[in-house]
């Protein structure tokens, strides 16, 4: 049986041990480096996703702001936002009546006041005002009142609300209706709404 001469193997074994230790250290260092790089990559990926999300939010906000800006400009041009435009309201009413040709139409426009409705509350910095107007109409038939209000709504973009309306027959029911004179008297109270956005 051959005996192992350890004196010859000592040096190669030491070198093998050192090489194994160096290899193990390199593997450990490589693992730590890979782990560190992976963590940095995940962090960078998370930051990128967050940046993309913020970018999308900003783009959506810009689009929404543009829509609101266009609506605000349109509302301001129509008179819904800003100072009340009493002359335009009266002109619209008279222009509407020129088309309908009601036997009579009179109106009283009262001073502006706060717009109040149950459960209605304007947001802070926004003052909603209304200008009441009483309308008295000589009507040929019942439909004329609704046609006047609908025509007025279509002729002007400014918002108005109808508080109340009533109708009273001018003559007895047995009498035939005239096609030219007043058969009914209609009365309505409407409110022209304006918004003051500070």
C-alpha positions in Angstrom: 0.0 0.0 0.0 1.3 3.4 -1.0 1.7 6.0 1.7 0.6 9.5 0.9 3.5 11.9 1.1 1.8 14.9 2.7 4.9 17.0 2.3 4.3 17.1 -1.5 0.6 17.7 -1.1 0.8 20.4 1.5 1.4 23.3 -0.8 -1.2 22.3 -3.4 -3.7 21.7 -0.6 -3.0 25.1 0.9 -3.4 26.7 -2.5 -6.6 24.8 -3.1 -7.9 26.0 0.3 -6.9 29.6 -0.4 -8.5 29.3 -3.9 -11.7 27.9 -2.4 -11.8 30.7 0.2 -11.2 33.3 -2.5 -13.9 31.7 -4.7 -16.3 31.6 -1.8 -15.6 35.2 -1.0 -16.1 36.2 -4.6 -19.4 34.3 -4.7 -20.5 36.0 -1.5 -19.4 39.4 -2.9 -21.1 38.7 -6.2 -24.3 37.7 -4.4 -24.2 40.9 -2.3 -23.5 43.0 -5.3 -26.4 41.4 -7.3 -28.7 41.9 -4.3 -27.6 45.5 -4.0 -28.1 46.1 -7.7 -31.5 44.4 -7.7 -32.6 46.6 -4.8 -31.4 49.7 -6.7 -33.2 48.4 -9.8 -36.5 47.8 -7.9 -36.2 51.2 -6.3 -35.5 52.9 -9.6 -38.5 50.9 -11.1 -40.7 52.1 -8.3 -39.6 55.7 -8.8 -40.2 55.4 -12.5 -43.7 54.0 -11.9 -44.4 56.8 -9.4 -43.1 59.4 -11.9 -45.3 58.0 -14.7 -48.3 58.0 -12.3 -47.6 61.7 -11.3 -47.1 62.6 -15.0 -50.4 61.0 -15.9 -52.1 62.8 -13.0 -50.6 66.1 -14.2 -51.7 65.6 -17.8 -55.2 64.7 -16.6 -55.2 67.8 -14.3 -54.1 70.0 -17.2 -56.8 68.5 -19.4 -59.4 69.1 -16.7 -58.1 72.6 -16.1 -58.4 73.3 -19.8 -62.0 72.1 -19.8 -62.9 74.1 -16.8 -61.1 77.2 -18.2 -63.1 76.8 -21.5 -66.4 76.4 -19.5 -65.6 79.4 -17.3 -64.8 81.5 -20.4 -68.0 80.4 -22.0 -70.1 81.1 -18.9 -68.4 84.5 -18.5 -69.2 85.4 -22.1 -72.8 84.3 -21.7 -73.2 86.4 -18.5 -73.7 83.5 -16.1 -70.5 84.4 -14.4 -69.8 88.0 -13.5 -71.9 91.1 -13.2 -75.6 90.9 -13.9 -76.7 91.9 -17.4 -80.1 93.3 -17.0 -80.2 95.0 -20.4 -79.4 91.8 -22.2 -82.1 89.9 -20.3 -84.7 92.5 -21.2 -83.6 92.6 -24.8 -83.8 88.8 -25.0 -87.3 88.9 -23.5 -88.5 91.5 -26.0 -86.8 89.7 -29.0 -88.6 86.5 -27.9 -91.9 88.3 -27.8 -91.3 89.8 -31.2 -91.4 86.2 -32.6 -94.3 85.0 -30.5 -96.3 88.2 -30.8 -98.2 87.8 -27.5 -101.1 90.3 -27.1 -99.4 91.9 -24.1 -96.2 91.4 -22.2 -95.1 93.4 -19.2 -92.2 92.8 -16.8 -90.7 94.2 -13.6 -87.1 93.5 -12.8 -86.2 93.8 -9.1 -82.8 94.3 -7.4 -80.4 91.5 -7.2 -80.4 89.3 -4.0 -78.9 86.1 -2.7 -80.0 82.9 -4.5 -81.6 80.6 -2.0 -83.0 77.2 -2.4 -83.5 74.3 0.1 -80.3 72.3 0.6 -78.5 74.6 -1.8 -75.1 75.9 -0.6 -72.5 77.6 -2.7 -68.9 76.7 -2.2 -66.6 79.1 -0.4 -65.5 82.0 -2.5 -68.5 81.7 -4.9 -71.5 84.0 -4.5 -74.7 82.9 -6.3 -77.1 85.8 -6.9 -80.5 86.1 -8.5 -82.5 89.0 -9.9 -86.3 88.4 -9.7 -88.5 89.4 -12.6 -92.3 89.4 -12.6 -93.8 88.7 -16.0 -97.5 89.4 -16.9 -98.6 88.0 -20.2 -101.7 88.3 -22.3 -102.1 84.8 -23.8 -104.2 83.4 -26.6 -104.1 79.9 -25.2 -102.3 78.1 -22.3 -99.4 76.8 -24.4 -98.2 80.4 -25.0 -96.8 80.7 -21.5 -94.6 77.5 -21.9 -93.6 78.5 -25.4 -92.4 81.9 -24.1 -90.3 80.4 -21.3 -88.8 77.7 -23.6 -88.0 80.2 -26.3 -86.4 82.5 -23.8 -84.3 79.6 -22.5 -83.1 78.8 -26.0 -82.4 82.4 -26.9 -80.0 83.2 -24.1 -77.4 81.0 -22.4 -77.8 82.8 -19.0 -79.5 80.6 -16.5 -82.9 81.5 -15.1 -85.2 79.6 -12.9 -89.0 79.7 -12.7 -90.3 80.4 -9.1 -94.0 80.3 -9.9 -96.6 80.7 -12.6 -100.3 81.1 -12.7 -103.0 81.5 -15.3 -106.4 83.2 -15.2 -109.1 83.0 -17.9 -110.0 86.5 -19.1 -113.6 85.7 -20.0 -116.2 83.1 -19.2 -115.7 79.6 -20.4 -118.9 79.8 -22.5 -117.4 82.5 -24.7 -115.4 81.4 -27.7 -111.7 82.2 -27.6 -110.3 85.0 -29.7 -107.5 84.4 -32.1 -106.1 88.0 -31.7 -107.0 89.3 -28.2 -106.1 88.2 -24.8 -108.0 85.1 -23.6 -105.8 84.3 -20.6 -103.6 86.3 -18.3 -100.4 84.5 -17.2 -98.2 85.6 -14.4 -94.7 84.2 -13.7 -91.9 85.0 -11.4 -88.5 84.0 -12.7 -85.0 84.6 -11.4 -82.0 85.5 -13.5 -79.0 83.7 -11.9 -75.5 85.2 -11.9 -72.4 83.7 -10.2 -69.7 85.9 -8.7 -66.6 83.7 -8.5 -64.0 85.5 -6.4 
